[in-house]
Amino acid sequence: MEWVLDITETERLLADNPELATSLQHRNTYLGPLNYIQARLLKMVREEQADDGIENPWRKPLLRTINAIAAGMRNTG
């Protein structure tokens, strides 16, 4: 981060775009907990991998966190 600040000759990230900086700050409030929940759900999906054809109960909530994080980042990739 120090290198980026040196190259851009600014003291903070997004100094030239305070609206975006504020928007990202607000989104991070929600994305942090969602990332934690997603990691936990991923662990649960992996622990409960059934070979008997039964739908994993943690799969849909995991997919919802993926969609929510992508929407929060305003990016699908």
N, CA, C and O atoms as CSV, one atom per row, in Angstrom:
chain,resi,resn,atom,element,x,y,z
A,1,MET,N,N,0.823,-1.177,0.000
A,1,MET,CA,C,0.000,0.000,0.000
A,1,MET,C,C,0.878,1.256,0.000
A,1,MET,O,O,0.549,2.261,-0.631
A,2,GLU,N,N,1.988,1.178,0.713
A,2,GLU,CA,C,2.894,2.335,0.741
A,2,GLU,C,C,3.384,2.680,-0.657
A,2,GLU,O,O,3.503,3.854,-1.007
A,3,TRP,N,N,3.668,1.656,-1.454
A,3,TRP,CA,C,4.155,1.894,-2.822
A,3,TRP,C,C,3.088,2.587,-3.660
A,3,TRP,O,O,3.389,3.510,-4.417
A,4,VAL,N,N,1.851,2.146,-3.526
A,4,VAL,CA,C,0.759,2.756,-4.283
A,4,VAL,C,C,0.624,4.228,-3.901
A,4,VAL,O,O,0.473,5.093,-4.763
A,5,LEU,N,N,0.681,4.496,-2.609
A,5,LEU,CA,C,0.588,5.883,-2.157
A,5,LEU,C,C,1.759,6.719,-2.659
A,5,LEU,O,O,1.580,7.882,-3.021
A,6,ASP,N,N,2.947,6.142,-2.685
A,6,ASP,CA,C,4.112,6.860,-3.209
A,6,ASP,C,C,3.951,7.154,-4.697
A,6,ASP,O,O,4.218,8.267,-5.150
A,7,ILE,N,N,3.515,6.153,-5.450
A,7,ILE,CA,C,3.365,6.320,-6.893
A,7,ILE,C,C,2.291,7.349,-7.222
A,7,ILE,O,O,2.470,8.177,-8.115
A,8,THR,N,N,1.175,7.294,-6.498
A,8,THR,CA,C,0.067,8.222,-6.766
A,8,THR,C,C,0.260,9.578,-6.102
A,8,THR,O,O,-0.511,10.513,-6.319
A,9,GLU,N,N,1.295,9.660,-5.296
A,9,GLU,CA,C,1.614,10.901,-4.579
A,9,GLU,C,C,0.427,11.415,-3.763
A,9,GLU,O,O,0.077,12.594,-3.808
A,10,THR,N,N,-0.180,10.489,-3.017
A,10,THR,CA,C,-1.293,10.837,-2.130
A,10,THR,C,C,-1.007,10.290,-0.742
A,10,THR,O,O,-0.129,9.448,-0.560
A,11,GLU,N,N,-1.757,10.779,0.229
A,11,GLU,CA,C,-1.578,10.326,1.604
A,11,GLU,C,C,-2.543,9.211,1.990
A,11,GLU,O,O,-2.330,8.512,2.981
A,12,ARG,N,N,-3.609,9.048,1.200
A,12,ARG,CA,C,-4.577,7.992,1.493
A,12,ARG,C,C,-5.164,7.472,0.186
A,12,ARG,O,O,-5.176,8.166,-0.831
A,13,LEU,N,N,-5.647,6.248,0.239
A,13,LEU,CA,C,-6.252,5.643,-0.941
A,13,LEU,C,C,-7.532,6.373,-1.306
A,13,LEU,O,O,-8.259,6.839,-0.429
A,14,LEU,N,N,-7.801,6.471,-2.579
A,14,LEU,CA,C,-8.991,7.116,-3.125
A,14,LEU,C,C,-9.130,8.573,-2.684
A,14,LEU,O,O,-10.243,9.074,-2.524
A,15,ALA,N,N,-8.009,9.242,-2.491
A,15,ALA,CA,C,-8.041,10.645,-2.086
A,15,ALA,C,C,-8.746,11.503,-3.129
A,15,ALA,O,O,-9.361,12.515,-2.796
A,16,ASP,N,N,-8.654,11.096,-4.384
A,16,ASP,CA,C,-9.279,11.879,-5.458
A,16,ASP,C,C,-10.750,11.507,-5.689
A,16,ASP,O,O,-11.419,12.120,-6.522
A,17,ASN,N,N,-11.256,10.506,-4.954
A,17,ASN,CA,C,-12.641,10.067,-5.136
A,17,ASN,C,C,-13.266,9.765,-3.768
A,17,ASN,O,O,-13.481,8.600,-3.433
A,18,PRO,N,N,-13.557,10.795,-2.983
A,18,PRO,CA,C,-14.081,10.564,-1.633
A,18,PRO,C,C,-15.441,9.864,-1.608
A,18,PRO,O,O,-15.750,9.155,-0.651
A,19,GLU,N,N,-16.257,10.056,-2.650
A,19,GLU,CA,C,-17.557,9.381,-2.692
A,19,GLU,C,C,-17.382,7.871,-2.756
A,19,GLU,O,O,-18.066,7.128,-2.051
A,20,LEU,N,N,-16.463,7.422,-3.603
A,20,LEU,CA,C,-16.205,5.986,-3.707
A,20,LEU,C,C,-15.602,5.462,-2.414
A,20,LEU,O,O,-15.953,4.371,-1.965
A,21,ALA,N,N,-14.703,6.222,-1.814
A,21,ALA,CA,C,-14.094,5.795,-0.552
A,21,ALA,C,C,-15.157,5.599,0.519
A,21,ALA,O,O,-15.115,4.615,1.258
A,22,THR,N,N,-16.101,6.515,0.611
A,22,THR,CA,C,-17.186,6.409,1.596
A,22,THR,C,C,-18.065,5.203,1.298
A,22,THR,O,O,-18.453,4.469,2.207
A,23,SER,N,N,-18.377,5.001,0.022
A,23,SER,CA,C,-19.208,3.867,-0.378
A,23,SER,C,C,-18.535,2.547,-0.007
A,23,SER,O,O,-19.185,1.647,0.526
A,24,LEU,N,N,-17.248,2.431,-0.285
A,24,LEU,CA,C,-16.512,1.205,0.040
A,24,LEU,C,C,-16.452,0.983,1.546
A,24,LEU,O,O,-16.551,-0.149,2.019
A,25,GLN,N,N,-16.291,2.049,2.280
A,25,GLN,CA,C,-16.244,1.947,3.734
A,25,GLN,C,C,-17.574,1.410,4.278
A,25,GLN,O,O,-17.585,0.557,5.166
A,26,HIS,N,N,-18.674,1.903,3.753
A,26,HIS,CA,C,-19.994,1.422,4.187
A,26,HIS,C,C,-20.190,-0.041,3.811
A,26,HIS,O,O,-20.713,-0.825,4.604
A,27,ARG,N,N,-19.774,-0.406,2.611
A,27,ARG,CA,C,-19.948,-1.795,2.169
A,27,ARG,C,C,-19.110,-2.753,3.006
A,27,ARG,O,O,-19.555,-3.860,3.309
A,28,ASN,N,N,-17.897,-2.337,3.385
A,28,ASN,CA,C,-17.023,-3.213,4.163
A,28,ASN,C,C,-17.623,-3.568,5.513
A,28,ASN,O,O,-17.300,-4.614,6.075
A,29,THR,N,N,-18.479,-2.725,6.034
A,29,THR,CA,C,-19.170,-3.002,7.294
A,29,THR,C,C,-19.971,-4.299,7.184
A,29,THR,O,O,-20.068,-5.064,8.145
A,30,TYR,N,N,-20.539,-4.536,6.013
A,30,TYR,CA,C,-21.353,-5.734,5.796
A,30,TYR,C,C,-20.554,-6.886,5.201
A,30,TYR,O,O,-20.840,-8.050,5.480
A,31,LEU,N,N,-19.564,-6.572,4.389
A,31,LEU,CA,C,-18.818,-7.623,3.707
A,31,LEU,C,C,-17.928,-8.422,4.663
A,31,LEU,O,O,-17.725,-9.618,4.456
A,32,GLY,N,N,-17.402,-7.787,5.693
A,32,GLY,CA,C,-16.567,-8.506,6.664
A,32,GLY,C,C,-17.311,-9.658,7.308
A,32,GLY,O,O,-16.843,-10.795,7.249
A,33,PRO,N,N,-18.455,-9.398,7.922
A,33,PRO,CA,C,-19.215,-10.506,8.512
A,33,PRO,C,C,-19.669,-11.545,7.481
A,33,PRO,O,O,-19.687,-12.742,7.769
A,34,LEU,N,N,-20.034,-11.087,6.288
A,34,LEU,CA,C,-20.438,-12.043,5.247
A,34,LEU,C,C,-19.288,-12.966,4.861
A,34,LEU,O,O,-19.503,-14.152,4.615
A,35,ASN,N,N,-18.079,-12.438,4.807
A,35,ASN,CA,C,-16.910,-13.274,4.501
A,35,ASN,C,C,-16.705,-14.330,5.578
A,35,ASN,O,O,-16.392,-15.482,5.275
A,36,TYR,N,N,-16.882,-13.938,6.828
A,36,TYR,CA,C,-16.753,-14.888,7.935
A,36,TYR,C,C,-17.813,-15.983,7.829
A,36,TYR,O,O,-17.507,-17.169,7.961
A,37,ILE,N,N,-19.057,-15.578,7.592
A,37,ILE,CA,C,-20.154,-16.541,7.463
A,37,ILE,C,C,-19.894,-17.476,6.287
A,37,ILE,O,O,-20.123,-18.681,6.386
A,38,GLN,N,N,-19.418,-16.925,5.177
A,38,GLN,CA,C,-19.144,-17.736,4.002
A,38,GLN,C,C,-18.071,-18.785,4.288
A,38,GLN,O,O,-18.209,-19.939,3.885
A,39,ALA,N,N,-17.016,-18.393,4.974
A,39,ALA,CA,C,-15.949,-19.347,5.300
A,39,ALA,C,C,-16.486,-20.468,6.181
A,39,ALA,O,O,-16.138,-21.634,5.989
A,40,ARG,N,N,-17.323,-20.121,7.135
A,40,ARG,CA,C,-17.919,-21.127,8.025
A,40,ARG,C,C,-18.837,-22.080,7.247
A,40,ARG,O,O,-18.798,-23.294,7.445
A,41,LEU,N,N,-19.660,-21.510,6.360
A,41,LEU,CA,C,-20.553,-22.347,5.554
A,41,LEU,C,C,-19.771,-23.255,4.616
A,41,LEU,O,O,-20.158,-24.404,4.403
A,42,LEU,N,N,-18.695,-22.762,4.062
A,42,LEU,CA,C,-17.869,-23.592,3.183
A,42,LEU,C,C,-17.321,-24.791,3.953
A,42,LEU,O,O,-17.301,-25.911,3.443
A,43,LYS,N,N,-16.883,-24.548,5.169
A,43,LYS,CA,C,-16.401,-25.644,6.017
A,43,LYS,C,C,-17.511,-26.653,6.273
A,43,LYS,O,O,-17.282,-27.862,6.226
A,44,MET,N,N,-18.712,-26.156,6.544
A,44,MET,CA,C,-19.840,-27.040,6.830
A,44,MET,C,C,-20.234,-27.852,5.592
A,44,MET,O,O,-20.565,-29.033,5.702
A,45,VAL,N,N,-20.199,-27.227,4.431
A,45,VAL,CA,C,-20.506,-27.945,3.190
A,45,VAL,C,C,-19.503,-29.065,2.979
A,45,VAL,O,O,-19.876,-30.185,2.630
A,46,ARG,N,N,-18.244,-28.763,3.189
A,46,ARG,CA,C,-17.197,-29.784,2.993
A,46,ARG,C,C,-17.303,-30.921,4.002
A,46,ARG,O,O,-17.045,-32.078,3.669
A,47,GLU,N,N,-17.681,-30.594,5.230
A,47,GLU,CA,C,-17.813,-31.631,6.264
A,47,GLU,C,C,-19.001,-32.547,6.026
A,47,GLU,O,O,-18.977,-33.707,6.438
A,48,GLU,N,N,-20.036,-32.049,5.371
A,48,GLU,CA,C,-21.262,-32.810,5.195
A,48,GLU,C,C,-21.471,-33.221,3.743
A,48,GLU,O,O,-22.599,-33.215,3.249
A,49,GLN,N,N,-20.407,-33.570,3.074
A,49,GLN,CA,C,-20.544,-34.027,1.695
A,49,GLN,C,C,-21.120,-35.436,1.706
A,49,GLN,O,O,-20.475,-36.393,2.132
A,50,ALA,N,N,-22.332,-35.528,1.232
A,50,ALA,CA,C,-23.030,-36.814,1.204
A,50,ALA,C,C,-22.935,-37.425,-0.182
A,50,ALA,O,O,-23.118,-36.743,-1.190
A,51,ASP,N,N,-22.649,-38.708,-0.221
A,51,ASP,CA,C,-22.564,-39.412,-1.493
A,51,ASP,C,C,-23.875,-40.116,-1.834
A,51,ASP,O,O,-23.972,-40.780,-2.866
A,52,ASP,N,N,-24.869,-39.978,-0.985
A,52,ASP,CA,C,-26.122,-40.697,-1.187
A,52,ASP,C,C,-27.155,-39.908,-1.983
A,52,ASP,O,O,-28.320,-40.302,-2.039
A,53,GLY,N,N,-26.746,-38.802,-2.600
A,53,GLY,CA,C,-27.654,-38.031,-3.436
A,53,GLY,C,C,-28.510,-37.028,-2.693
A,53,GLY,O,O,-29.297,-36.317,-3.318
A,54,ILE,N,N,-28.380,-36.950,-1.379
A,54,ILE,CA,C,-29.162,-35.998,-0.589
A,54,ILE,C,C,-28.542,-34.610,-0.735
A,54,ILE,O,O,-27.323,-34.447,-0.669
A,55,GLU,N,N,-29.409,-33.612,-0.936
A,55,GLU,CA,C,-28.954,-32.222,-1.077
A,55,GLU,C,C,-28.296,-31.768,0.228
A,55,GLU,O,O,-28.842,-31.960,1.314
A,56,ASN,N,N,-27.133,-31.172,0.101
A,56,ASN,CA,C,-26.431,-30.635,1.260
A,56,ASN,C,C,-27.192,-29.403,1.773
A,56,ASN,O,O,-27.413,-28.464,1.007
A,57,PRO,N,N,-27.599,-29.387,3.052
A,57,PRO,CA,C,-28.409,-28.274,3.563
A,57,PRO,C,C,-27.662,-26.946,3.633
A,57,PRO,O,O,-28.289,-25.893,3.756
A,58,TRP,N,N,-26.346,-26.979,3.558
A,58,TRP,CA,C,-25.544,-25.764,3.664
A,58,TRP,C,C,-25.205,-25.161,2.310
A,58,TRP,O,O,-24.661,-24.059,2.245
A,59,ARG,N,N,-25.517,-25.862,1.236
A,59,ARG,CA,C,-25.155,-25.398,-0.103
A,59,ARG,C,C,-25.878,-24.101,-0.490
A,59,ARG,O,O,-25.239,-23.158,-0.957
A,60,LYS,N,N,-27.194,-24.046,-0.301
A,60,LYS,CA,C,-27.947,-22.845,-0.686
A,60,LYS,C,C,-27.539,-21.615,0.126
A,60,LYS,O,O,-27.354,-20.546,-0.456
A,61,PRO,N,N,-27.393,-21.729,1.456
A,61,PRO,CA,C,-26.909,-20.557,2.194
A,61,PRO,C,C,-25.515,-20.110,1.739
A,61,PRO,O,O,-25.229,-18.913,1.702
A,62,LEU,N,N,-24.649,-21.071,1.394
A,62,LEU,CA,C,-23.322,-20.722,0.887
A,62,LEU,C,C,-23.429,-19.933,-0.416
A,62,LEU,O,O,-22.751,-18.921,-0.591
A,63,LEU,N,N,-24.279,-20.398,-1.325
A,63,LEU,CA,C,-24.463,-19.696,-2.595
A,63,LEU,C,C,-25.042,-18.299,-2.385
A,63,LEU,O,O,-24.718,-17.371,-3.127
A,64,ARG,N,N,-25.892,-18.154,-1.381
A,64,ARG,CA,C,-26.445,-16.822,-1.075
A,64,ARG,C,C,-25.355,-15.867,-0.605
A,64,ARG,O,O,-25.369,-14.685,-0.952
A,65,THR,N,N,-24.400,-16.382,0.192
A,65,THR,CA,C,-23.308,-15.502,0.636
A,65,THR,C,C,-22.431,-15.105,-0.544
A,65,THR,O,O,-21.936,-13.979,-0.598
A,66,ILE,N,N,-22.239,-16.015,-1.481
A,66,ILE,CA,C,-21.442,-15.697,-2.680
A,66,ILE,C,C,-22.116,-14.571,-3.451
A,66,ILE,O,O,-21.462,-13.612,-3.860
A,67,ASN,N,N,-23.420,-14.691,-3.648
A,67,ASN,CA,C,-24.172,-13.646,-4.354
A,67,ASN,C,C,-24.163,-12.332,-3.590
A,67,ASN,O,O,-24.014,-11.269,-4.191
A,68,ALA,N,N,-24.319,-12.391,-2.273
A,68,ALA,CA,C,-24.349,-11.171,-1.474
A,68,ALA,C,C,-23.010,-10.443,-1.499
A,68,ALA,O,O,-22.974,-9.216,-1.593
A,69,ILE,N,N,-21.922,-11.181,-1.417
A,69,ILE,CA,C,-20.598,-10.564,-1.462
A,69,ILE,C,C,-20.331,-9.967,-2.835
A,69,ILE,O,O,-19.789,-8.867,-2.940
A,70,ALA,N,N,-20.708,-10.683,-3.889
A,70,ALA,CA,C,-20.532,-10.146,-5.250
A,70,ALA,C,C,-21.340,-8.864,-5.424
A,70,ALA,O,O,-20.860,-7.900,-6.019
A,71,ALA,N,N,-22.557,-8.854,-4.906
A,71,ALA,CA,C,-23.393,-7.654,-5.017
A,71,ALA,C,C,-22.796,-6.512,-4.204
A,71,ALA,O,O,-22.795,-5.364,-4.648
A,72,GLY,N,N,-22.296,-6.819,-3.033
A,72,GLY,CA,C,-21.693,-5.798,-2.188
A,72,GLY,C,C,-20.440,-5.207,-2.786
A,72,GLY,O,O,-20.140,-4.028,-2.594
A,73,MET,N,N,-19.705,-6.040,-3.519
A,73,MET,CA,C,-18.491,-5.546,-4.174
A,73,MET,C,C,-18.813,-4.905,-5.515
A,73,MET,O,O,-17.964,-4.286,-6.155
A,74,ARG,N,N,-20.077,-5.076,-5.922
A,74,ARG,CA,C,-20.526,-4.624,-7.239
A,74,ARG,C,C,-19.677,-5.239,-8.353
A,74,ARG,O,O,-19.251,-4.578,-9.299
A,75,ASN,N,N,-19.463,-6.514,-8.186
A,75,ASN,CA,C,-18.639,-7.253,-9.126
A,75,ASN,C,C,-19.029,-8.719,-9.038
A,75,ASN,O,O,-19.311,-9.219,-7.949
A,76,THR,N,N,-19.049,-9.403,-10.150
A,76,THR,CA,C,-19.379,-10.819,-10.137
A,76,THR,C,C,-18.149,-11.680,-10.347
A,76,THR,O,O,-18.271,-12.902,-10.432
A,77,GLY,N,N,-16.997,-11.101,-10.431
A,77,GLY,CA,C,-15.794,-11.875,-10.712
A,77,GLY,C,C,-14.832,-11.819,-9.665
A,77,GLY,O,O,-13.768,-12.429,-9.771
